């Protein structure tokens, strides 16, 4: 009974509170239902609008497609003076497009491309945000061609510069521009692709190359192709296969030759005289990512049995058996670089390159190369075949490491940095190859090679009556030649860093190789062991041989200078100072005067053209006098000459040897002695 009374009280209390709060609960429920209904209504409106838009686009899509084609055709005609036509264009399915006979032909020029049939699909979701991303692509029969002839180039109209200019205080953001461009290009690469008989043609004034994609498949990220390459010189079939994922920006593809033999590179032979081939190439893109203000591109590329042949590189095939480049490209808002973590390896040689182009304040170019510690013998056997023929058979002991630091500021060129350092560890040449540098210390027969033609033999030794020991060569001549050719010969070790800097500066300013940095050591190596051909191979061999000669003290400086004076060319078919002194002055080298030595020193760079220093009366021209005067004054300032040495310099230079017969002297009638012009006194 008591329990019933208590329960009765609780029920009354509950009814009281329910009655008290019921209006508020009803208001909240009504508000929540109203808000939920509004959201549902909004979603329904958006869905209906979107559906209506899709239905409208679906109903009128063919009309919109034709309108778009008409706009493109108008733009091609008005802005690029070209005709763009599509015979048939229609939608297939929900997002597919089908075209036939797509033609782009610049007026008064060859057709740029002609595609017989093409089907593609577009990612609609990306299209709504303004991105064109292809899903699938099928192409059947067509060609793209670039033609250059007397009329011009059929693609010139499409090379117009962007008319939008960047403000002077606004800099181009390299990372942003590159990432946007890469993304757009990769979005145009479909995830599924099928191509049949699509040709890329190149016609450069009759130099024709055709690359025909007979079959190309990209299915489930797996790529496989069959390509036929045709030129006037050869026909070849190539296969490209591997992995390609354009959406995730990764790829791993290989190039192989379907037929036997190496893959030949087309067009470069006919256009530039560059013959090149390879067995296979692999390209791997691991990552393309923009984090913050920097764009990173990571991956590697490798090539097997690369062959290059060009007259500017070497006089024979240059072959690199195996090469690999692990790269990390970095692009920032104001720089482009190859990071120093990148590695280049060919055969057993491995080094880390760093290249950078910076525009933050000034325009700066940087290059750094670091070869970690390695065995000298591994370096020698890894040198490319054909590029270092004089090192074949050479053997060495010990280790070395090398570093190069180069920087050029375009706005401050005189602050150029060029530092080259080599660290040796028990480095020693134990066996010489074709270039046996020890022969400099004994008698040998020297034969110059001019334009691949061996000249007459010249014995470098006492059995040759024209051979002249160093102590029998006029001290004036030694000083004159050293001053003009290599003032620090007795103190350097084959190279002069400052000369390299000045050479680089002039070559950059003139945009060509207009100045070298050859020391007497380099000239000696070139004359005795190498040829006069201007090739990359010869210059690289020259640098390495000079380093070995100078840093292993194979010959003394005095012996090197003595051989130099006795082998260099002093005139047409005139070799050695013994022949030269007689050819020009009918003297022995010890008896040459200062004036005669100044003349001989100034013709060393171009000895075969000595006659152009004289006028048609046999007198030195003004520029020749000025050259000799400048050299003499320089020697006076350096203390190599005294004022007493210059006594008698006003006497005109006379060629008394057989060289006189090579001068272009005008034959004159007898002239009174009084009327002969007196040469202006020569003064330092």
C-alpha positions, 0 to 999 in steps of 0.5 A: 500500500505504501509503495502504491502511494509512493508510485502515485506521487512520482507519476504526478511529479512526472506529469507536472514536469512533462506539462511544464516543458512540453511546449519547449520540446515541441518548439525544438522538434519543429525547428529541427524538422524545419532545418532538416527539411530546408537542407533536403530541399536545397540538395534536391534543388541542386540535384534537379538543377544539375540533372537538368543541366546534364540533360540539357547538355546531353540533348544539345551536346552535338550542337555545342560540339559543332559550335566549339569546332566552329570557334576553333576553326575561326581562331585557327583562321584569324590568328594562325592563318590556317584551315582547321576542319573535321568532317564528322564529329559526334558524341558516343556514350556519355563522355565519349567523342568520335571524330573523322578526317581531322585536318590542320593546314596552314595556308600556302604551306604543307598540312601540319596534321591529318588524322583519319579517325579518332575516339576519345573520352573526357573526365567530366568532373575535371572538365567542370573545374576547367581541367581537360583530362583524357580518359581513353584515346584511339587513333587510326591512320594519320600523320603529323609532319613538320616541313621546312623548305624554301617557302618557310616552315609549316609550323611558324604561325604556331611559334608566336611569342606570348603577348602577355608580358611580365612586369619588370618587378615581377619574376617568373616562378619556374616551379609554378610554371613547370608544374602547371605545364607538366600537369597539363601535358600528363592530363592529355595522356590517356590512361588507356590508349590504342594507336594504329598507323600514326606517323610523325614526319620530318622534312628539313629541306629534303632531309626526311625522317619518318617515325611510324607508330604501327602499334601503340597500346597503353592498357592497365598502365602497361605500355607497348609499341611497335615503331618503324623508323625510315630515313634515306640511309636506313630502315629500322624497327624499335619497341618501347615497352614498360610502365606508365601512369600519367595520373600519378606522374610515374613511368618506367619505360625501355627502348629496344631494337626489334631487329639485330644491331644497335638503334640508330638515331635518325635525322642528326646524321644528315642535319648535323653530321652526328652519327649516334646509336645505342643498344637500349635506353631505360627512363624511370620517373619516380616522383614529380611533386611540388611541395611548398615553392619547390618542384622535385623531379626524381628518377634515373636514366640508363643507356647501354653501348652509346656510340657517337661519331662527329668530327668535332668530338673525335676522329673515330667512334666514341663508345660508352659501354654503360652509363647511368644518371640518377637525377634529382631536378629542383625548380624553385621560384627563382632557380633551376638546378640539378641537385648535388645528390644526383649521380652520373656513372659511366663504366667505373667512373662515378661523380656528383654534378651540381648545375644551377641557374639562379635569378634571385638577384643577379643571373648566375650560372653554377657548376660543381663536379665532385669525383669521390675517391677512386682507384686511378686504374679504374678511371683509366679503364673506364675512359670511353673508347675512341675518346682517349686512344693514347691512354689505351694500355696505360696502367697506374697505381694509387687513388685520387679524388677531384672537385671543380667549382665554377660560377659565372655572374652575368652582371658581374663577369669579373667575379668569375670563380674557377677552382679545380682541385685534385687530391692524390694518394700514392698516384703513380703511372707504372706503364704508359700507353700509346703516348710514352712521355719518357721519350721526351728525355731521349732522341726521337723522330718528330713528324707533324700531322697537318690535316691528317697528313704526315709531314717530313721527319725531324730528328730531335737529337744531336745527330741532326745538325739543326738541333740546338741545345737550350744553352745555344739558343739566344737568351733574348729569344727564350725570354721573348717566347716565354713572355709572349707564350707562357710567362710562368712556365718555370713555376706552374704545373702545366696549367694556369687557373687565371688564364683559364678564367680569362679564356672562359670570360672571353669565350662567353662574351664572344659566344664562341671559342675565340681564346684558349689557355694553352701553356708551353707544356700543353703546346709541347704535348700537342705537337709531340704526341697528338695532332692539330685537330680541333676536337674534344678528344684531342683537348681532353687527352692534352689536359690529362697528358700534361697533368701526368707529364708535369706532376710526375716530373717525367722531364725537367722544365729545361728539357721540355723547353729545349724540345719545344724550341726544336719541334714547333713550326716556325714557318712553311715547312720550317721546324725547330729554331735551328732551321728558323734562324737560318730560314729568316736570317742566315744565322745560328740561334745563338747569334740572333739580335733582340729585334730578330727575336721579337719578330720570331716570338710574334709569329709563333701563333701563326708562323705560316702567315709571317709574310703578311707582316710585311708590305710590298717594299719588304718593310714591317707593317705598322701593326707588326711594329706595334706588336713587337714594341708592345712585347719589348716594353712588357719585357722592360717593365718586368725587368727581363730587358735593360735599356742597354739591350734596346740599343740599335733597335731603330735599325729596320728588320731585314729578312736575309734568308730564303724567307725573303723570297716569299714576301710579296715585294713589288718590282720597282724601276731604279730609284735614286737613293735620296728618294728612299723613305727612311723607316721611323726609328723603333723605340720602346 
